[in-house]
Amino acid sequence: MVKYTIEELRALMDKTNNIRNMSVIAHVDHGKSTLTDSLVAAAGIIATESAGDMRLTDTRQDEQDRCITIKSTGISLAYEMDEAELDAKKVVRDGTTYLINCIDSPGHVDFSSEVTAALRITDGALVVVDCVEGVCVQTETVLRQALGERIKPVLTVNKLDRCFLELMLAGEEAYTNFNRVIENANVIIATYADDKMGDNQVYPEKGTVCFSAGLHGWAFTLTVFAKMYGKKFGVAEAKMMEKLWGDNFFDPATKKWTKKQTASKTCKRGFVQFVYDPIKAVIEKAMNEEFDTLWKMLDKLNVSLKSDEKELRGKPLMKRIMQNWLPAHVALLEMMVYHLPSPRVAQGYRFDNLYEGPEDDQYATAIKNCDQDGPLMLYVSKMIPAQDKGRFYAFGRVFAGKVSTGLKVRIMGPNYVPGQKKDLYVKNIQRTVLCMGRRQDAVESVPCGNTVAMVGLDTYIVKNATLTGEKDVDAHPIKAMKFSVSPVVRVAVEPKVASDLPKLVEGLKRLSKSDPMVICSIEETGEHIIAGAGELHLEICLKDLQEDFMGGAPIRVSEPVVSFRETVSETSSRTVMSKSPNKHNRIYLQAVPMEEGLPEAVDEGLVTPRDDPKARGRFLAEKFEWDKDLSKKIWCFGPETTGPNMFIDMCKGVQYLNEIKDSCVAAMQWATKEGPLCDENMRGVKFEVHDVVLHTDAIHRGGGQIIPTCRRAIFAAFLTARPRMMEPVFLVEIQSPENALSGIYSVLNMKRGQVFEEMQRPGTPMYNIKAYLPVLESFGFTNTLRAATSGQAFPQCVFDHWEIMEADPLTVDSMTYKIIMDARKRKGLKIELPVLSEYEDKL
């Protein structure tokens, strides 16, 4: 039975202090969707009995079949909180009903773009960690993303039932286990912390850590026990909480607390004695069917079971008892309401991270104050496929103002430049709806601080956009999202039946809308290319393309192709010169490899073309020992004006130089996008212009003369600087028991992988192995690994960095030479090495 109607939810939306927007983030299979179920059950949307097995937020059929989350799903829930407690905690509020917009996100690395999209539109994150496996690779990735977006984390240590039923841990062991998990999480939080947010670390004694068993639907924070014992011993709740964690030991014989373990046998750690052992006792009695003692214990705990529930046996009985005694939603809601910020608080410190324009204009102020009456500012972070095939809901968050049905809005795409018409549409919103997991409910309007889905904008938005009111011409867009992975695996698709080509083109358009990450493009050879983050990601994309967006028309898929980068390994052997077609202009260039770490700094946005030249000069001088004045001479970055290559002016006293700047920049973009070796992007190269000889008459040095000349000079400089190929490398984290290690090592050796860390998890027989694996070798890696270890090893691959391949591409029969020839053949270029004399001219 649903406890709240849509009208009541709509009324709650106006109370910004009573809204919490949170996303659930974690490593794969640590129990996000299962935990979300107990929240959904508490709001009365599904029955409590089925919570944990239903996974309501896994809306697609393939999500249910594979038991993984693929798309992030939003759901809005309302809860009634206890008034006396809210007053005791001094929470700023309007009434006692709270609206929680919860987004369940996927854990697979391949779908981490979905996590980024979910984080952008929420203010708090529930980080779920498995108490046995601890903090894993993906936990760290999602936490880093969350802190980068200035999102406040709270932690839950999940799968507690494994401690009692599988591992049978003693209290002290369990405590050290939990403590280690929490410490590891805090290390990550402290590493990536943002000064504007203050201290975000999580502590059990402050109530920001929860212990849960999602599958059985029970959870607790230390407050639950502190209340219970506080009444019994007559101690203040806050004081009791401090005693229940950390080095506090209690001896029932002497009834004294100590900071150290004393010699007496009855002296035990507070957490073990008052929290862990009672739970352990209840679970063991229920599983061993010792009913007399069990019913007595339950009476003391004020847990009442119905007579038919007392007939249950084994796990179902234990599940019912625990759900009644420590219901999961109580603990989770307590963390969310008391420790996660309301939109009003959160936007106060997030606004300068969100808004691109000046920090004092009316739009920034409206976002900062979360002002309903201010101008509309709304960010669409992803598109959700609707029931009817091929249509999409635009899903996003209102940061300021109010969005309503039939409103006319300006849609600013990711390439919009303020003051220009590029990537800008003015359109009406047909309907605004609320996302409720599997269904959508229409509402008249949605005020700021809430998540919303809109109908009728899907033809104008690809992936993401900023919406403002029709009159707000001077508004700047909200910053684009940074993804932690990049699409490095590509396949070419073609229809099996030629007449299905229009269907394919249409399908690709829809596919690129439906996923925040995937890139669909058409090569010059006419191939349709889909680029994704990994094998699993591509597999899901192709399945969607064929079944949903093309109506089941069959397609042919090529072998996966990896994108490479071209780079240089030393300074050009000489300054190369190139003449223009009319022989009146000459350009002298040299190519130099960038300092180590500089391309990464450009990728992460630490060095960008939009920086203040002085600040950029200081940064480059400190970090990379550049000359301070040199950074003012950077003409451009490339490709796409933001890539990790630079064009630098080193000329002394040349006439007309600034007139050819635009032409050189255009040539640089073109050359770095399609390098001379095999038309791939360049990376980590600085091109220095040493001298330019130009014709005095402006008509003889137009773009048509300069652009091809400059491009040829760039290629010539590149080829004289010992060119190399770079390949993308995955960081693989493998979890496996000891006996499977030999199998893992042999597979990694076969695939050119290199292990750089092997660690046994304290207290478990499991090993954590970290290795670098070239993306080129990663196809079918999972299957080979499972075969070699009889399914005991679990790999997780994340794109990590670009690695220079040592083999010289210009010597025939080297490995890189083969790669280049394959690529040239695939792209329909001449199947031979580029010749220097094509690009360089003699005086």
Secondary structure as the mmCIF struct_conf table of DSSP 4:
data_model
#
loop_
_struct_conf.conf_type_id
_struct_conf.id
_struct_conf.beg_label_comp_id
_struct_conf.beg_label_asym_id
_struct_conf.beg_label_seq_id
_struct_conf.end_label_comp_id
_struct_conf.end_label_asym_id
_struct_conf.end_label_seq_id
BEND BEND1 LYS A 3 LYS A 3
HELX_RH_AL_P HELX_RH_AL_P1 ILE A 6 LEU A 12
TURN_TY1_P TURN_TY1_P1 MET A 13 ASP A 14
HELX_RH_3T_P HELX_RH_3T_P1 THR A 16 ASN A 18
STRN STRN1 ILE A 19 ALA A 26
BEND BEND2 HIS A 27 HIS A 27
TURN_TY1_P TURN_TY1_P2 VAL A 28 ASP A 29
BEND BEND3 HIS A 30 GLY A 31
HELX_RH_AL_P HELX_RH_AL_P2 LYS A 32 ALA A 42
TURN_TY1_P TURN_TY1_P3 ALA A 43 GLY A 44
BEND BEND4 ILE A 45 ILE A 46
HELX_RH_3T_P HELX_RH_3T_P2 THR A 48 SER A 50
TURN_TY1_P TURN_TY1_P4 ALA A 51 ASP A 53
BEND BEND5 MET A 54 MET A 54
TURN_TY1_P TURN_TY1_P5 LEU A 56 THR A 57
BEND BEND6 ARG A 60 ARG A 60
HELX_RH_AL_P HELX_RH_AL_P3 GLN A 61 ARG A 66
TURN_TY1_P TURN_TY1_P6 CYS A 67 CYS A 67
BEND BEND7 ILE A 68 ILE A 68
BEND BEND8 LYS A 71 LYS A 71
STRN STRN2 THR A 73 GLU A 80
HELX_RH_AL_P HELX_RH_AL_P4 GLU A 83 ALA A 88
TURN_TY1_P TURN_TY1_P7 LYS A 89 LYS A 90
BEND BEND9 ASP A 94 THR A 96
STRN STRN3 THR A 97 ASP A 104
BEND BEND10 HIS A 108 HIS A 108
HELX_RH_3T_P HELX_RH_3T_P3 VAL A 109 PHE A 111
HELX_RH_AL_P HELX_RH_AL_P5 SER A 112 ARG A 120
TURN_TY1_P TURN_TY1_P8 ILE A 121 ILE A 121
BEND BEND11 ASP A 123 ASP A 123
STRN STRN4 GLY A 124 ASP A 130
TURN_TY1_P TURN_TY1_P9 CYS A 131 GLU A 133
BEND BEND12 VAL A 135 VAL A 135
HELX_RH_AL_P HELX_RH_AL_P6 VAL A 137 GLY A 148
TURN_TY1_P TURN_TY1_P10 GLU A 149 ARG A 150
STRN STRN5 LYS A 152 ASN A 158
TURN_TY1_P TURN_TY1_P11 LEU A 160 LEU A 160
HELX_RH_AL_P HELX_RH_AL_P7 ASP A 161 LEU A 165
TURN_TY1_P TURN_TY1_P12 GLU A 166 GLU A 166
BEND BEND13 LEU A 167 LEU A 167
HELX_RH_AL_P HELX_RH_AL_P8 GLY A 171 THR A 191
TURN_TY1_P TURN_TY1_P13 TYR A 192 TYR A 192
HELX_RH_3T_P HELX_RH_3T_P4 ASP A 195 MET A 197
HELX_RH_3T_P HELX_RH_3T_P5 PRO A 204 LYS A 206
TURN_TY1_P TURN_TY1_P14 GLY A 207 GLY A 207
STRN STRN6 VAL A 209 ALA A 213
TURN_TY1_P TURN_TY1_P15 GLY A 214 GLY A 217
STRN STRN7 TRP A 218 PHE A 220
HELX_RH_AL_P HELX_RH_AL_P9 LEU A 222 PHE A 233
TURN_TY1_P TURN_TY1_P16 GLY A 234 GLY A 234
HELX_RH_AL_P HELX_RH_AL_P10 GLU A 237 LYS A 243
TURN_TY1_P TURN_TY1_P17 LEU A 244 LEU A 244
BEND BEND14 TRP A 245 ASP A 247
STRN STRN8 PHE A 249 ASP A 251
TURN_TY1_P TURN_TY1_P18 PRO A 252 LYS A 255
STRN STRN9 LYS A 256 THR A 258
BEND BEND15 LYS A 259 LYS A 260
BEND BEND16 ALA A 263 SER A 264
TURN_TY1_P TURN_TY1_P19 LYS A 265 THR A 266
STRN STRN10 LYS A 268 ARG A 269
HELX_RH_AL_P HELX_RH_AL_P11 GLY A 270 PHE A 271
HELX_RH_PI_P HELX_RH_PI_P1 VAL A 272 TYR A 276
HELX_RH_AL_P HELX_RH_AL_P12 ASP A 277 ASN A 288
TURN_TY1_P TURN_TY1_P20 GLU A 289 GLU A 289
HELX_RH_AL_P HELX_RH_AL_P13 PHE A 291 LYS A 300
TURN_TY1_P TURN_TY1_P21 LEU A 301 ASN A 302
HELX_RH_AL_P HELX_RH_AL_P14 SER A 307 LYS A 310
TURN_TY1_P TURN_TY1_P22 GLU A 311 GLU A 311
HELX_RH_AL_P HELX_RH_AL_P15 GLY A 314 TRP A 325
BEND BEND17 LEU A 326 LEU A 326
STRN STRN11 PRO A 327 PRO A 327
HELX_RH_AL_P HELX_RH_AL_P16 ALA A 328 HIS A 339
BEND BEND18 LEU A 340 LEU A 340
HELX_LH_PP_P HELX_LH_PP_P1 PRO A 341 SER A 342
HELX_RH_AL_P HELX_RH_AL_P17 PRO A 343 LEU A 354
STRN STRN12 TYR A 355 TYR A 355
BEND BEND19 GLY A 357 GLY A 357
TURN_TY1_P TURN_TY1_P23 GLU A 359 ASP A 360
BEND BEND20 ASP A 361 ASP A 361
HELX_RH_AL_P HELX_RH_AL_P18 GLN A 362 ASN A 369
TURN_TY1_P TURN_TY1_P24 CYS A 370 CYS A 370
TURN_TY1_P TURN_TY1_P25 GLN A 372 ASP A 373
BEND BEND21 GLY A 374 GLY A 374
STRN STRN13 MET A 377 PRO A 385
BEND BEND22 GLN A 387 ASP A 388
TURN_TY1_P TURN_TY1_P26 LYS A 389 GLY A 390
STRN STRN14 PHE A 392 ALA A 400
BEND BEND23 GLY A 401 GLY A 401
STRN STRN15 LYS A 402 SER A 404
TURN_TY1_P TURN_TY1_P27 THR A 405 GLY A 406
STRN STRN16 LYS A 408 MET A 412
TURN_TY1_P TURN_TY1_P28 PRO A 414 ASN A 415
TURN_TY1_P TURN_TY1_P29 PRO A 418 GLY A 419
BEND BEND24 GLN A 420 GLN A 420
TURN_TY1_P TURN_TY1_P30 LYS A 422 ASP A 423
STRN STRN17 LEU A 424 ASN A 428
STRN STRN18 ARG A 431 MET A 436
TURN_TY1_P TURN_TY1_P31 GLY A 437 ARG A 438
STRN STRN19 ARG A 439 VAL A 443
BEND BEND25 GLU A 444 GLU A 444
STRN STRN20 SER A 445 PRO A 447
TURN_TY1_P TURN_TY1_P32 CYS A 448 GLY A 449
BEND BEND26 ASN A 450 ASN A 450
STRN STRN21 THR A 451 VAL A 455
BEND BEND27 GLY A 456 GLY A 456
TURN_TY1_P TURN_TY1_P33 ASP A 458 TYR A 460
BEND BEND28 VAL A 462 LYS A 463
STRN STRN22 ALA A 465 GLY A 469
TURN_TY1_P TURN_TY1_P34 GLU A 470 LYS A 471
TURN_TY1_P TURN_TY1_P35 VAL A 473 ASP A 474
HELX_LH_PP_P HELX_LH_PP_P2 ALA A 475 PRO A 477
STRN STRN23 ILE A 478 ILE A 478
HELX_LH_PP_P HELX_LH_PP_P3 LYS A 479 PHE A 483
BEND BEND29 SER A 484 VAL A 485
STRN STRN24 VAL A 489 PRO A 495
BEND BEND30 LYS A 496 VAL A 497
HELX_RH_3T_P HELX_RH_3T_P6 ALA A 498 ASP A 500
HELX_RH_AL_P HELX_RH_AL_P19 LEU A 501 SER A 514
BEND BEND31 PRO A 516 MET A 517
STRN STRN25 ILE A 519 ILE A 522
TURN_TY1_P TURN_TY1_P36 GLU A 524 THR A 525
BEND BEND32 GLY A 526 GLY A 526
STRN STRN26 HIS A 528 GLY A 532
BEND BEND33 ALA A 533 GLY A 534
HELX_RH_AL_P HELX_RH_AL_P20 GLU A 535 ASP A 544
HELX_RH_PI_P HELX_RH_PI_P2 LEU A 545 PHE A 549
BEND BEND34 MET A 550 MET A 550
TURN_TY1_P TURN_TY1_P37 GLY A 551 GLY A 552
STRN STRN27 ILE A 555 VAL A 557
HELX_LH_PP_P HELX_LH_PP_P4 SER A 558 PRO A 560
STRN STRN28 VAL A 561 VAL A 562
STRN STRN29 ARG A 565 VAL A 568
BEND BEND35 SER A 569 GLU A 570
BEND BEND36 SER A 573 ARG A 574
STRN STRN30 VAL A 576 LYS A 579
TURN_TY1_P TURN_TY1_P38 PRO A 581 ASN A 582
BEND BEND37 LYS A 583 LYS A 583
STRN STRN31 ARG A 586 PRO A 593
HELX_LH_PP_P HELX_LH_PP_P5 MET A 594 GLU A 595
TURN_TY1_P TURN_TY1_P39 GLU A 596 GLY A 597
HELX_RH_AL_P HELX_RH_AL_P21 LEU A 598 ASP A 603
TURN_TY1_P TURN_TY1_P40 GLU A 604 GLY A 605
BEND BEND38 LEU A 606 VAL A 607
TURN_TY1_P TURN_TY1_P41 PRO A 609 ARG A 610
BEND BEND39 ASP A 611 ASP A 611
HELX_RH_AL_P HELX_RH_AL_P22 PRO A 613 PHE A 624
HELX_RH_3T_P HELX_RH_3T_P7 LYS A 628 LYS A 633
STRN STRN32 ILE A 634 GLY A 638
BEND BEND40 PRO A 639 PRO A 639
TURN_TY1_P TURN_TY1_P42 GLU A 640 THR A 642
BEND BEND41 GLY A 643 GLY A 643
STRN STRN33 PRO A 644 PRO A 644
STRN STRN34 ASN A 645 ASP A 649
BEND BEND42 LYS A 652 GLY A 653
TURN_TY1_P TURN_TY1_P43 GLN A 655 TYR A 656
HELX_RH_3T_P HELX_RH_3T_P8 LEU A 657 ILE A 660
HELX_RH_AL_P HELX_RH_AL_P23 LYS A 661 LYS A 673
BEND BEND43 GLU A 674 GLU A 674
TURN_TY1_P TURN_TY1_P44 PRO A 676 CYS A 678
BEND BEND44 ASP A 679 ASP A 679
HELX_LH_PP_P HELX_LH_PP_P6 GLU A 680 ASN A 681
STRN STRN35 MET A 682 MET A 682
BEND BEND45 GLY A 684 GLY A 684
STRN STRN36 VAL A 685 VAL A 693
BEND BEND46 THR A 696 ASP A 697
HELX_RH_3T_P HELX_RH_3T_P9 ALA A 698 ARG A 701
BEND BEND47 GLY A 702 GLY A 702
HELX_RH_AL_P HELX_RH_AL_P24 GLY A 703 LEU A 719
TURN_TY1_P TURN_TY1_P45 THR A 720 THR A 720
BEND BEND48 ALA A 721 ALA A 721
STRN STRN37 PRO A 723 PRO A 737
HELX_RH_3T_P HELX_RH_3T_P10 GLU A 738 ALA A 740
HELX_RH_AL_P HELX_RH_AL_P25 LEU A 741 MET A 750
TURN_TY1_P TURN_TY1_P46 LYS A 751 ARG A 752
STRN STRN38 GLN A 754 GLN A 760
HELX_LH_PP_P HELX_LH_PP_P7 ARG A 761 ARG A 761
TURN_TY1_P TURN_TY1_P47 PRO A 762 GLY A 763
BEND BEND49 THR A 764 PRO A 765
STRN STRN39 MET A 766 PRO A 774
HELX_RH_3T_P HELX_RH_3T_P11 VAL A 775 GLU A 777
TURN_TY1_P TURN_TY1_P48 PHE A 779 GLY A 780
HELX_RH_AL_P HELX_RH_AL_P26 PHE A 781 ALA A 788
TURN_TY1_P TURN_TY1_P49 THR A 789 GLY A 791
STRN STRN40 PHE A 794 ILE A 804
BEND BEND50 ALA A 807 ALA A 807
TURN_TY1_P TURN_TY1_P50 PRO A 809 LEU A 810
BEND BEND51 THR A 811 THR A 811
TURN_TY1_P TURN_TY1_P51 VAL A 812 ASP A 813
BEND BEND52 SER A 814 SER A 814
HELX_RH_AL_P HELX_RH_AL_P27 MET A 815 LYS A 827
TURN_TY1_P TURN_TY1_P52 GLY A 828 GLY A 828
BEND BEND53 ILE A 831 GLU A 832
HELX_LH_PP_P HELX_LH_PP_P8 LEU A 833 VAL A 835
HELX_RH_AL_P HELX_RH_AL_P28 LEU A 836 TYR A 839
#
